Amino acid sequence: MMTGGRADAMSVRYALDYYTACSDNETLELRGIRPLVDLLNRMGGWPLMGRRSQFDPNKYDLVEAFTNLYFSVPEFGLGRNQLVNTSLYYDIVNAYKQYILESALLLGAYNDNQTHNDIRELFAFESKLAKLSTKPEDMRESQIWYNRMTFNSFNAMTGNRLDWKAITQRLYKKFNSNIALNPKERLVVDDMAYYREVTRLVVNTPPRVIANHLGWLTVKRMAVYTTHRFRQIEFVFNSVAKGVKTWTPLGKHCVDSLNSYLPFAYSRKYVDNYFSDISRQEVKVVVKYVKKAMRRALKDNEWLDDLTRNKSIEKLNAINEDIGYPDWLLDNKELDKLYNLLRKPINITLNWPTYPAKVNAYYDPTQNTITIPAGILSPPFFRNQVPPYLNFGSIGVVIGHEFTHGFDDQGSEYDSSGNLINWWND
């Protein structure tokens, strides 16, 4: 298949096939719930499914369960505030429990005391997890979410209650990787206080409750890709919890899924069909002049001392600019390689923080990089071949905003090389 004069990469063709299969409502209805039931049973079973569940508390493998979910910032079915302050969100909490119940019934549960008790215990467990987690506003503190340590240190910090290297090793194995992890290898832990306490909670919680929690997160994420009925009950819940008036069509769910799992393959199609190199070159000029203006503002600043001012200018000059898309996106071999490799030395030019079709912009303090994706380089933010002042008043504002993130309450904690260090002269 050809797009924009170029043959599609294998990963692009896979993304197209993925979307076609994902949005094939007729086939999904014929398959019904069986794929989801099978997935849950491969994870050790979802007790709430009742008769279809293969859950066995004596054989439940907690490590295996954890490898089926990404362990990072804790994930909840409801918002943290709703789980912590339940009395303030009575209607939403009830709608959430009903959402769980109807999902379980569709998968084979009985509407009996056991099912309702399981849901109460699941919700109580989620509430405990939420109370242990750090408030979102506190996560702006880099010392909370950016903690480098070895697997040995991570295990020791969590009382050796879980072997995080073993969990990660199994995760690699699921991706058909033979990489052997070393206990002294370093990883980044997002929230040390959370993991210190959550492991204590987990080892003192019955396997049935943990299996129900992890299983529910999977159902909530994946059930919309099965039958129409699951999408209906999701809409009913969202109408209460979020006030939505129309439900999300299957095709939109599939696009969201592509954005999550094959974002660069998906973006390649966008760049080929809708983005021109003229736009990319024009934006680079806007970035150049916005950066020049900010440099002048720093030089003229009166409240910074000379040392801090010079370091600020040094950091500004060192900011890398990702504009439109990475060059390797148009190279089929390099694009396909992206979905085959798990570990390579970090190359700042290959490590984009978002996919190019995204309508947004970013600053990454750990790489000291601004990213202006192709997705935002279209009206109303940008038009090519128009008088420059029009773009300075639109995308120029966005670019300037991203530059300032390098010096805000988070970005200011990182130096010009992206190291977490205090470089300000107190």
Beta strands, then each sheet from edge to edge (+ up, - down):
strand 1: 2-3
strand 2: 6-7
strand 3: 147-150
strand 4: 186-189
strand 5: 320-324
strand 6: 362-364
strand 7: 369-373
sheet 1: 1+ 2-
sheet 2: 3+ 4-
sheet 3: 5+ 7+ 6-
end
